[in-house]
Amino acid sequence: MSYLSRAPDPEEAFRALYESAYPDLLRFVQRRTDLPNAEDVVAEAFLVAWRRFSEVPALETDARAWVFGITRNLMLNARRGEHRRQALGVRLAETMVTYGGDGSHADLVSSRIDLSRAWALLSEVHQETLGLAILENLPAPQAAQVVGISPVAFRLRLTRARRALRMLLHHVPANESAAPATSSEKASTP
């Protein structure tokens, strides 16, 4: 039976799809990822489904498969994003070692570990800003365009990101774990 033919309006049709697919989608996400926010992934999938509800297949089984496909694509996008962030951290570490100069191998390893730890403690905004400016070598106007802010705001963000990284490199104890920045730290970044 069709969701669209069973319900007189799109809201009821969407509600029927949501009620029938939500528990299965949640299990689907929980089995395929270690994300602690599986419910958020499913909610985002239903947001996409609502925005594209005019494209929902008429048959119930096809509609469920359609929502599962949306959810899968969201998980793949999240995974690709995580891989990009990790690759950016590695490239930043390699760049720092290249500019590091003439230290011993032990010093290079130590500085790479310190940089990796400091990088992990930076907020995502600071990581993105430093990545665009240093690794991608984008001038402020182009980098600002990428993140959707003015060049002046980008330069200010870059100054703050450099300062944060410098502080972390000088003040992170060697035994401190690379825990992500807290929400209050992230909230204070532009």
N, C-alpha and C positions, 0 to 999 in steps of 0.2 A: 504494500500500500504506500502511496506517496505521502510525504510529509506535507507537500503543498496542497494536495487534494483533501487531506484529512483535516487540515486546519483552515478556517476561513480567512485568517490574516497571517502575515509573515511572523509576527511575534509569537503566536501560538505554534506555528510550524517550527520556529527556532527553539522554542521551549521544549517541544517534543523531541527534537534532535538532541538537545542538551541533556535532557533527562535520560534518554536511552544510551547515549554514548559516553557521558562523563565518567562513570566508574571504570569502564573498560579503557578509556584513554588514560586515566590516571595510572592504572596498572601497567599499561603499555609504556608510559614514560618512566615509571619507577623501575621496570625491568631492564630498560635500555640505557639508563644513565644513573650516575650517582648524585645527581643534582638534589640538594635538599629542598629545592623549590619546585618540585614536580607539579604541585598545584598551580604555581604561577605559569608554568609552561602550558598546561592545559587551558588555563584562563586566557592566555594569549592566543592559543589556537582558536578558541571560541570567539575571541574578539575579531580575529581575521575572518572566521566563518560568518560572523554577523555582518561584517563590512562587505563580504562577497556573497551574501546569501542569495542573491539573484542567480548565482551560478550553481547552486546546490542541485545535485541530480534528483530526479523525481522519486526514484525508488529508495526505500529505507536502507537497504543494504548498500546501495551505491553511495548514498549520502553519508553513511557511517564511514565507508572506505575513504570518501573525499575528506572528511575531517581527520581521519587517521593520517592521510597524506600530508595535510597541512601541519599536523603535529610533528610528523617525521621531519619535514623541511625545517621547522623551527629548531628542532634539536640539532640537525646538521649545521644550520647557520650558527648556533651557539658553539658547537664544537669547532667549527672553522675559526670563529672569533677567538676562542681560547688558544688555538694553535698559533694564530697570528700574534697574540699578545706574548706567548712564550717565545716565539721566534724573534720578536722585537727585543725582548730581554736578552736573549742570547747574542743578537747582533750588537746591542749596546755594549755588552760585556766585551765582545771581540773588538769593538771600536776603541773602548777604553784601554785594552791591553795593547793595541797597536800604537796608541798615543802615549802609553805608559812609559816608554823609554827603555833604559838600559838596566833594569833590575834583574835579579836572579830569577830562576824558574819558580822558586818558592814564593818570592815576592809577587810574581805575576799571578800565581794560583791564589794567593791570599787576597790580592786586590780584586780578582775576578769573583771570589766568594763574597767579599765585602760589597762589591757592586751589585751582585745578584741579590743579596739580602736587602740592600738599600732599595733596589728597584722594586722588589716585592712589597716593600712598605710604603712606596709612593701610591698616591691615589691614581685612579685610572685617568683622570684629567691630566695629571702631571706626566704620566707615562706617555699618553698620546701626544702631548705638547712636545716633550723632549724627542720622541720618536720622529715627529714630523720635521722638527728643526735640525736635529743632529743626524739621524740615520737616513732620512729621505732628502735631507739637504734642501728643504723648501724655504724660500725667502718668506718673511712674515706675511706679505700680502697674499701669497698663494696658500700658505698654511692656514691663514685666517679664513680663507674661502672654503677650505676643506672642512673646517669645524663650524663654519657659519657665524663667525664673529668678525669684528672690525680688526684691521691690522694693529691698531693701538692696543686693543684688548688682548690680542694674541701676544704681542711683545711683553705686556704686563704679566700674562699667564706664563710665558717662557721664563721671565725673570724669577717669578715665584717658584716655578718647577726646578730651575737650576739651584736656587737657594735651598729648597727642600732636599734635593739630592745631596748637595754639599753638606748640609747639616746631618743627614743620615749617614753619609760616609765617614764623617768625623766623630759621630756620637753613637753609632750602633755597636754595642758590645759584641764580641765574637761569638758568645754563646746564646745570644738572643735569637729566637726563632723568627722566621720570615713570615710573621702573621700579617694579613692585609690590614691596611689602614682602617681605623674605626670609623663609624658613620659620622662622628663629630669632626674627625680630621677631614673626611671627604666633604662634609658640608661646608667647611671653611675655605675650600679651594674654589677659585672662580671657574 
